[in-house]
């Protein structure tokens, strides 16, 4: 038994097609798309209808939730928040007719091994499509995310960072991202879960595709006008295979909100920083967030 798990395609049609070609070689028995196939990238319609035609099982990621929310936007939204939502709003306009189907998709799906072992494929965790397993996730937090009846195997995405980790009786396999890897490797990533010799094994596959062609699509006027100022931040994510939206929205948008800088200046200033400096900045942010969560958990006890 061979199960292919694709996560976080993010409307990157060229990366998807490269993985489809690779699947012709690996010949899995089943393919599951673990959410976030829409939003962020330039080809939401092409990716969605390609997946529909392939007939693979689809999960609803947090970015599908964003598209659902923005398909019926409410009035009175703060201008700064509007910038953050603009990529999802543009995506919702491109694929408005798919929203009812998106709403019907689950956030996790169960499978069973030949020995009866329980396998869960989820976008983030079995309980939520808005949380993920990072290399920095503590054992305590990981156990909480797995729930009271954890599966023997969990395959997931959401973080865009591949991971293989044993957490008590559960093997967690984060398959990375097809369309927007964040581990510094620009190649599309997906996972193969294989039953062989009485046990599950996991293989992370990396597939070359023409990243520069997608960067060109992100540079086009239609994409930038549709997604707004954050389109340039998204473009840098693809160019560097590293995360940028989280840092930008956490550090720079508050400055825009208080009038210290306008949104265009904020984007230009952010893009001026060299990647090495941003890496340090992002690591410090993750450490602060981790400490804040740890403090909150301690206070709740």
N, C-alpha and C positions, 0 to 999 in steps of 0.2 A: 504494500500500500504506500502510495506517494501522494502527499498533499502539498500543492504549491500555495503559498500565502503571499499576496501582493498587498502592500499598504502604502498609503500616502502618495498616490499618483499625482494628485494636485493639478489636474488639467494639463499634464505634460504628455501630449500625444506621441511625440517621438520616442520618449523614454518607454512608454507603454508598448509601442510597436517593437522596440528592441527586445523587451521582455517576452512578448508574444512569440517572437522568432526563437528566442532561447528555449521557450517551453516546448517548441517542436523537437528540440534535442532531448530535453529531460523527460518528456512524456509522462506527466503526473496523471494520476487517476482522477484527481479532483483539484479544482482551483477555487480559492476563496479570496475575494478582495476585501481586505479588512479596513474599509472606510477611508475617508478623505480622498476620494477620487475626483471630487469637484473642488473649485475655488483655488486661488493663489496663482495658477498658471494661465496661459493664454488660450487654451483649447478646451474649455469646459464642455462644449456641445459635442465636439469630436470624440472626446474620451468617453463621455456618458453613453453615447449611442454605439460606440465600438464595444463597450462592455455589455450593453444590452444585447447586441448581436452575438457576442460570444456565449452568452447564457450562463456566465459564472455566478456563483452565490455572492451577493453584495451585502456589506455591512454599512451602517450609518455612522460616519465619524463626526467629530465635533464641527468640521467644516461643512458637512451636509446640514447640520443643525443651523449653522450661520446662514446658509443659503435659504433654508426654510424661513428663518426669522426675517431675513431681508426681502423675501418675496412679498411680504405684506408689511412694509415699514410703517411705523407710527410717526405722528408728528411730534414736534417739540423736542427732537433729539439735539443734544448739545453739538455744536459745530465740530468740536474736537473729536467727540465720539463718532460723528459722521465720517470723518476721515478714516477712522479705524474700520468702520463697516463698509466703506465704499467698494473694496474689492469683492466682497460677498454680494453686495447689492448689484454690481455689474454682472457677476456670475448668475445671479437670480434672473436678471433680465435676459441673459443668453439662453437659459434652460428653464424658463418659467413653467412649461408644461410638464416637467419631470418632478415638480415639487410634491404632488400627491403620492407618487411612488417613493420618493425619498422618505416621506413621513412613515411609510409602512415598513421600512427596513429595520432589522434588529441591530443592536450594538454589539452582540456576541452571538456565536453559534457553537453548538456542541457536536462533537464527533466521538467515535468510540474505536479504540484499537481492537485488533483481533483477540487480545487477551481480556477485553472488557475495560481496559484503562480509559479514563476520561480525558478527552482533549477538548480544550476550549480555544476558539479563535475569537479574539476581540480586537476592537480598535485600540483601546487604551488598557482597560482592565475589565474583568467580568461585570463589575458593578457600574462603570462609568466610561463614557467615551471622551472624557475631558481630563483624564489623568493618565500618566504613563510611567513605565519602568525605565529609569535612567541608570547609568553606572553608579551614580551617587545616591540612589534611593536606599535608605536604610533598611535593614532586615525587618525592623518593627513596622515600618510603613508598608513594605512589600507584603508582609503577612496580612495587614489590614486590607490592602487592595485586593488580595486573592480571595478574601471572604471566609466564611465559616466552613464551607465545604469546598476547599480548593481542588482543582483538577490535577491530574498527574502531569499534564503538559498544558502550558498556556503559550499560544502564539499571538503576538500583538505588534502594534506599530506605534503611531502617535508622536513619538519623540524624534523620529528620523535618524536615530542612532542605533545601529545594530548592537545586540546584547545576547549573550548566552549565560544563564545563571541558574544555579540550583538554590531554591528557597524551601528549606525543609523537604517535604515530599513532592514539591512541584518544580519541574524544569521550565523556566521562563525563556522563551526565544523571541526576542524583538527582531523583526525582519528588516528593520530600517525603512528606507523610502525609495520607491520607484522614481518619483519625479523630482524631489528636492532633498537629496541626502544632506545631512548636517554633520557628518563625521570627517569632512575634508576630502572625501573621495567622490568625485563628480559622477561616477558611473551609477547607473540604476541598480538598486538592490532589491532582492526578494528572497524568500526563504523556501526551502524544501524540507518537509517533515517526512521521514521515511521509516516504515516499519520493516526491520530486517533482523533475522536471527533472534527473534523474540524480544526485541526492544526498539524504542524510538531513537532515531538519530536525526540531527538537524544539520543542514548545509545552507550557508549563506552564499547566494550567487550574486556576482557583480557583472554587469553587462554594459559594454561601451555603446554610446549613441552620440549623435552630433549635438552636443550641448550648445555649441556656438549658434546653431540654427534656432534653437529655442530662445537663446539670449536675444537674437535678432528680432524674434516675434515679440518679446517683452519690450523691445525698444521702439516698437511701432506706435504711431500716434493714436491709433484706435485703442490699444491697451492702456496707454498712459492716460488718455482722456477718460476712459471708462473706470479705471481703478483709482485714479487720483494720485496724490503725492506719494502714497505708499508703494505705488508701482515701481518706483526707482529702488526702494529698499528690497522689494521682492526680487528685482533683477539682480541685485548684489548677492542675495542668498544663492541664486542659481550659479552665478559666476564663481563664487568662493566655496560652494558646498558647505556653508556654515550658516547658523541662525543669525538673523539681524532684526526681524520684526519685534521680537520680545524686548530686546535691549532698547531699540528706538522708541517704542511706545511707552516703556517704563521710565526712561531717562529724559527723552526729548519732548514728548507730548505734554507732560506737566509744565514745561517751560513755555510751550505754545499757549497752554490754557491760561497762564497768568499774564500773558502779553509780553513776555520777555523777548520773544522771537516769533516770527510768523512761520507757517508750516513749510513754505518753500525754502526759507533760510535754514530751518531745522534739518530738512533733508539734505541740503547742500553741505551743511556743516558736518553732519554725520558721515556722509560719503567721503568727506575729506580725510577722515581718520584712517591711518594704515591698518591693515588687517591684524597685525600683531598686537597693536594697542587695543583694538576692539576685543580680541581674544581675552586679554587680561581683564578688561572691563566686564565682559560677560561672565567670566569665572568668578569675579568678585560679587556680581549680582546674584549668581546661583548660590554662592556661599551664604550671602545675607538672607536669601529666601529660605534656605535650608535651616539656618539658625532661627529664623522667625517662626517657622513651622514647629521646630523642636520646642521652642519656648511656649508656643500656644498649646501644644500637647501636654507639656509639664503643668501649665496653669489649669488645664481642664481636669487634671487628675484630682 
